[in-house]
Amino acid sequence: MTIAPFGTVPKSVKSALTAEAEAIGALREADAVDIEFASD
């Protein structure tokens, strides 16, 4: 299986990756908040 250039990846795959990245970012932000409260 060859890897296609990113520009040719179907939008559904791009949106899935974007949603995953946003979810990870939200978890990281939540972790940062927890750490701030823990160090209070």
C-alpha distance matrix in Angstrom:
0.0 3.8 6.7 9.3 12.9 14.8 17.2 14.8 13.9 16.0 19.4 19.2 16.5 18.6 21.7 20.3 19.5 22.9 24.7 23.3 24.4 27.8 28.2 27.6 30.0 32.6 32.4 33.0 35.9 37.3 37.1 38.9 41.6 42.0 42.4 45.0 47.0 46.8 48.2 50.9
3.8 0.0 3.8 6.3 9.6 12.1 14.3 12.4 12.1 14.9 18.2 18.8 15.9 17.4 20.8 20.0 18.8 21.8 24.1 23.0 23.5 26.9 27.9 27.2 29.2 32.0 32.1 32.3 35.1 36.9 36.7 38.2 41.0 41.7 41.9 44.3 46.5 46.5 47.6 50.3
6.7 3.8 0.0 3.8 6.6 8.6 11.4 10.0 9.5 12.7 15.6 16.4 13.3 14.2 17.8 17.2 15.6 18.4 21.0 19.9 20.1 23.5 24.7 24.0 25.8 28.7 29.0 29.1 31.8 33.7 33.6 34.9 37.7 38.6 38.8 41.0 43.4 43.5 44.5 47.1
9.3 6.3 3.8 0.0 3.8 6.2 8.1 6.4 6.8 10.2 13.2 14.7 12.2 12.7 16.4 16.5 15.2 17.6 20.4 20.0 20.1 23.2 24.8 24.5 25.9 28.7 29.5 29.7 32.0 34.1 34.4 35.5 38.2 39.4 39.7 41.7 44.0 44.5 45.5 47.9
12.9 9.6 6.6 3.8 0.0 3.8 5.5 5.7 7.0 10.8 13.0 15.2 12.9 12.2 15.9 16.8 15.0 16.7 19.9 19.8 19.3 22.1 24.3 23.9 24.7 27.8 28.9 28.7 30.8 33.2 33.6 34.3 37.0 38.5 38.7 40.4 42.9 43.5 44.3 46.6
14.8 12.1 8.6 6.2 3.8 0.0 3.8 5.4 5.3 8.9 10.3 12.6 10.2 8.8 12.5 13.6 11.7 13.0 16.4 16.5 15.9 18.5 20.9 20.6 21.3 24.3 25.6 25.6 27.4 29.9 30.5 31.2 33.7 35.3 35.7 37.2 39.7 40.5 41.4 43.5
17.2 14.3 11.4 8.1 5.5 3.8 0.0 3.8 5.7 8.4 9.4 12.6 11.3 9.6 12.9 14.9 13.6 14.3 17.6 18.5 17.9 20.0 22.6 22.9 23.3 26.0 27.7 27.8 29.2 31.8 32.7 33.3 35.5 37.5 38.0 39.3 41.7 42.8 43.6 45.5
14.8 12.4 10.0 6.4 5.7 5.4 3.8 0.0 3.8 6.3 8.7 11.4 10.3 9.9 13.3 14.8 14.2 15.6 18.5 19.3 19.4 21.6 23.8 24.3 25.2 27.6 29.2 29.6 31.3 33.5 34.5 35.4 37.6 39.3 40.0 41.5 43.7 44.7 45.8 47.8
13.9 12.1 9.5 6.8 7.0 5.3 5.7 3.8 0.0 3.8 6.4 8.4 6.7 6.8 10.2 11.3 10.9 12.7 15.3 15.9 16.4 18.7 20.6 21.2 22.4 24.7 26.1 26.8 28.6 30.5 31.5 32.7 34.8 36.3 37.1 38.8 40.9 41.8 43.1 45.1
16.0 14.9 12.7 10.2 10.8 8.9 8.4 6.3 3.8 0.0 3.8 5.4 5.4 6.5 8.8 10.1 11.0 12.5 14.4 15.7 16.8 18.6 20.2 21.5 22.8 24.5 26.1 27.3 28.8 30.5 31.9 33.2 35.0 36.5 37.7 39.3 41.1 42.2 43.7 45.5
19.4 18.2 15.6 13.2 13.0 10.3 9.4 8.7 6.4 3.8 0.0 3.8 5.4 4.9 6.0 8.4 9.7 10.2 12.0 14.0 15.0 16.1 18.0 19.7 20.6 22.1 24.1 25.3 26.5 28.2 29.9 31.1 32.6 34.3 35.7 37.0 38.8 40.1 41.7 43.2
19.2 18.8 16.4 14.7 15.2 12.6 12.6 11.4 8.4 5.4 3.8 0.0 3.8 5.5 5.2 6.1 8.7 9.8 10.4 12.3 14.2 15.2 16.4 18.3 19.8 20.9 22.5 24.3 25.6 26.8 28.5 30.1 31.5 32.9 34.5 36.1 37.5 38.8 40.6 42.2
16.5 15.9 13.3 12.2 12.9 10.2 11.3 10.3 6.7 5.4 5.4 3.8 0.0 3.8 5.5 5.0 6.2 8.5 9.8 10.6 12.3 14.2 15.3 16.5 18.3 19.9 21.1 22.5 24.3 25.7 26.9 28.6 30.3 31.5 32.9 34.7 36.3 37.3 39.0 40.8
18.6 17.4 14.2 12.7 12.2 8.8 9.6 9.9 6.8 6.5 4.9 5.5 3.8 0.0 3.8 5.4 5.1 6.1 8.6 9.8 10.4 12.2 14.1 15.3 16.3 18.2 19.9 20.9 22.4 24.2 25.6 26.8 28.6 30.2 31.3 32.8 34.7 35.9 37.3 39.1
21.7 20.8 17.8 16.4 15.9 12.5 12.9 13.3 10.2 8.8 6.0 5.2 5.5 3.8 0.0 3.8 5.4 4.9 6.0 8.5 9.7 10.3 12.1 14.1 15.0 16.2 18.2 19.7 20.7 22.3 24.1 25.4 26.8 28.4 30.0 31.3 32.9 34.3 36.0 37.4
20.3 20.0 17.2 16.5 16.8 13.6 14.9 14.8 11.3 10.1 8.4 6.1 5.0 5.4 3.8 0.0 3.8 5.4 5.1 6.2 8.6 9.9 10.5 12.3 14.2 15.3 16.6 18.4 19.9 21.0 22.5 24.3 25.8 27.0 28.6 30.3 31.8 32.8 34.7 36.4
19.5 18.8 15.6 15.2 15.0 11.7 13.6 14.2 10.9 11.0 9.7 8.7 6.2 5.1 5.4 3.8 0.0 3.8 5.5 5.1 6.1 8.6 9.8 10.5 12.2 14.2 15.3 16.4 18.3 19.9 20.9 22.5 24.4 25.6 26.8 28.6 30.4 31.3 32.9 34.8
22.9 21.8 18.4 17.6 16.7 13.0 14.3 15.6 12.7 12.5 10.2 9.8 8.5 6.1 4.9 5.4 3.8 0.0 3.8 5.4 5.0 6.1 8.5 9.8 10.4 12.2 14.2 15.2 16.4 18.2 19.8 20.9 22.5 24.3 25.5 26.9 28.8 30.0 31.5 33.1
24.7 24.1 21.0 20.4 19.9 16.4 17.6 18.5 15.3 14.4 12.0 10.4 9.8 8.6 6.0 5.1 5.5 3.8 0.0 3.8 5.5 5.1 6.1 8.6 9.8 10.5 12.3 14.2 15.2 16.4 18.3 19.9 21.1 22.5 24.3 25.7 27.1 28.5 30.3 31.8
23.3 23.0 19.9 20.0 19.8 16.5 18.5 19.3 15.9 15.7 14.0 12.3 10.6 9.8 8.5 6.2 5.1 5.4 3.8 0.0 3.8 5.4 5.1 6.2 8.5 9.8 10.6 12.3 14.2 15.2 16.4 18.4 20.0 21.0 22.5 24.4 25.9 26.7 28.6 30.4
24.4 23.5 20.1 20.1 19.3 15.9 17.9 19.4 16.4 16.8 15.0 14.2 12.3 10.4 9.7 8.6 6.1 5.0 5.5 3.8 0.0 3.8 5.4 5.1 6.1 8.6 9.9 10.5 12.3 14.2 15.2 16.4 18.5 19.9 20.9 22.6 24.5 25.5 26.9 28.8
27.8 26.9 23.5 23.2 22.1 18.5 20.0 21.6 18.7 18.6 16.1 15.2 14.2 12.2 10.3 9.9 8.6 6.1 5.1 5.4 3.8 0.0 3.8 5.4 5.0 6.1 8.6 9.8 10.4 12.2 14.1 15.2 16.5 18.3 19.8 21.0 22.7 24.2 25.7 27.2
28.2 27.9 24.7 24.8 24.3 20.9 22.6 23.8 20.6 20.2 18.0 16.4 15.3 14.1 12.1 10.5 9.8 8.5 6.1 5.1 5.4 3.8 0.0 3.8 5.4 5.1 6.2 8.6 9.8 10.5 12.3 14.2 15.4 16.5 18.3 20.0 21.2 22.4 24.4 25.9
27.6 27.2 24.0 24.5 23.9 20.6 22.9 24.3 21.2 21.5 19.7 18.3 16.5 15.3 14.1 12.3 10.5 9.8 8.6 6.2 5.1 5.4 3.8 0.0 3.8 5.4 5.1 6.2 8.6 9.8 10.4 12.3 14.3 15.2 16.4 18.4 20.1 20.8 22.5 24.5
30.0 29.2 25.8 25.9 24.7 21.3 23.3 25.2 22.4 22.8 20.6 19.8 18.3 16.3 15.0 14.2 12.2 10.4 9.8 8.5 6.1 5.0 5.4 3.8 0.0 3.8 5.4 5.1 6.2 8.6 9.8 10.5 12.4 14.2 15.2 16.6 18.6 19.8 21.1 22.8
32.6 32.0 28.7 28.7 27.8 24.3 26.0 27.6 24.7 24.5 22.1 20.9 19.9 18.2 16.2 15.3 14.2 12.2 10.5 9.8 8.6 6.1 5.1 5.4 3.8 0.0 3.8 5.4 5.1 6.2 8.6 9.8 10.6 12.4 14.2 15.3 16.7 18.3 20.1 21.3
32.4 32.1 29.0 29.5 28.9 25.6 27.7 29.2 26.1 26.1 24.1 22.5 21.1 19.9 18.2 16.6 15.3 14.2 12.3 10.6 9.9 8.6 6.2 5.1 5.4 3.8 0.0 3.8 5.4 5.0 6.1 8.6 9.8 10.4 12.2 14.2 15.4 16.2 18.3 20.0
33.0 32.3 29.1 29.7 28.7 25.6 27.8 29.6 26.8 27.3 25.3 24.3 22.5 20.9 19.7 18.4 16.4 15.2 14.2 12.3 10.5 9.8 8.6 6.2 5.1 5.4 3.8 0.0 3.8 5.4 5.0 6.2 8.7 9.8 10.4 12.3 14.3 15.1 16.5 18.5
35.9 35.1 31.8 32.0 30.8 27.4 29.2 31.3 28.6 28.8 26.5 25.6 24.3 22.4 20.7 19.9 18.3 16.4 15.2 14.2 12.3 10.4 9.8 8.6 6.2 5.1 5.4 3.8 0.0 3.8 5.4 5.0 6.3 8.7 9.8 10.6 12.6 14.2 15.5 16.8
37.3 36.9 33.7 34.1 33.2 29.9 31.8 33.5 30.5 30.5 28.2 26.8 25.7 24.2 22.3 21.0 19.9 18.2 16.4 15.2 14.2 12.2 10.5 9.8 8.6 6.2 5.0 5.4 3.8 0.0 3.8 5.4 5.1 6.3 8.7 9.9 10.8 12.3 14.4 15.5
37.1 36.7 33.6 34.4 33.6 30.5 32.7 34.5 31.5 31.9 29.9 28.5 26.9 25.6 24.1 22.5 20.9 19.8 18.3 16.4 15.2 14.1 12.3 10.4 9.8 8.6 6.1 5.0 5.4 3.8 0.0 3.8 5.4 5.0 6.1 8.6 9.9 10.3 12.3 14.3
38.9 38.2 34.9 35.5 34.3 31.2 33.3 35.4 32.7 33.2 31.1 30.1 28.6 26.8 25.4 24.3 22.5 20.9 19.9 18.4 16.4 15.2 14.2 12.3 10.5 9.8 8.6 6.2 5.0 5.4 3.8 0.0 3.8 5.4 5.1 6.2 8.7 9.8 10.6 12.4
41.6 41.0 37.7 38.2 37.0 33.7 35.5 37.6 34.8 35.0 32.6 31.5 30.3 28.6 26.8 25.8 24.4 22.5 21.1 20.0 18.5 16.5 15.4 14.3 12.4 10.6 9.8 8.7 6.3 5.1 5.4 3.8 0.0 3.8 5.4 5.1 6.3 8.6 10.0 10.7
42.0 41.7 38.6 39.4 38.5 35.3 37.5 39.3 36.3 36.5 34.3 32.9 31.5 30.2 28.4 27.0 25.6 24.3 22.5 21.0 19.9 18.3 16.5 15.2 14.2 12.4 10.4 9.8 8.7 6.3 5.0 5.4 3.8 0.0 3.8 5.4 5.2 6.1 8.7 10.0
42.4 41.9 38.8 39.7 38.7 35.7 38.0 40.0 37.1 37.7 35.7 34.5 32.9 31.3 30.0 28.6 26.8 25.5 24.3 22.5 20.9 19.8 18.3 16.4 15.2 14.2 12.2 10.4 9.8 8.7 6.1 5.1 5.4 3.8 0.0 3.8 5.4 4.9 6.2 8.6
45.0 44.3 41.0 41.7 40.4 37.2 39.3 41.5 38.8 39.3 37.0 36.1 34.7 32.8 31.3 30.3 28.6 26.9 25.7 24.4 22.6 21.0 20.0 18.4 16.6 15.3 14.2 12.3 10.6 9.9 8.6 6.2 5.1 5.4 3.8 0.0 3.8 5.5 5.3 6.3
47.0 46.5 43.4 44.0 42.9 39.7 41.7 43.7 40.9 41.1 38.8 37.5 36.3 34.7 32.9 31.8 30.4 28.8 27.1 25.9 24.5 22.7 21.2 20.1 18.6 16.7 15.4 14.3 12.6 10.8 9.9 8.7 6.3 5.2 5.4 3.8 0.0 3.8 5.5 5.1
46.8 46.5 43.5 44.5 43.5 40.5 42.8 44.7 41.8 42.2 40.1 38.8 37.3 35.9 34.3 32.8 31.3 30.0 28.5 26.7 25.5 24.2 22.4 20.8 19.8 18.3 16.2 15.1 14.2 12.3 10.3 9.8 8.6 6.1 4.9 5.5 3.8 0.0 3.8 5.5
48.2 47.6 44.5 45.5 44.3 41.4 43.6 45.8 43.1 43.7 41.7 40.6 39.0 37.3 36.0 34.7 32.9 31.5 30.3 28.6 26.9 25.7 24.4 22.5 21.1 20.1 18.3 16.5 15.5 14.4 12.3 10.6 10.0 8.7 6.2 5.3 5.5 3.8 0.0 3.8
50.9 50.3 47.1 47.9 46.6 43.5 45.5 47.8 45.1 45.5 43.2 42.2 40.8 39.1 37.4 36.4 34.8 33.1 31.8 30.4 28.8 27.2 25.9 24.5 22.8 21.3 20.0 18.5 16.8 15.5 14.3 12.4 10.7 10.0 8.6 6.3 5.1 5.5 3.8 0.0
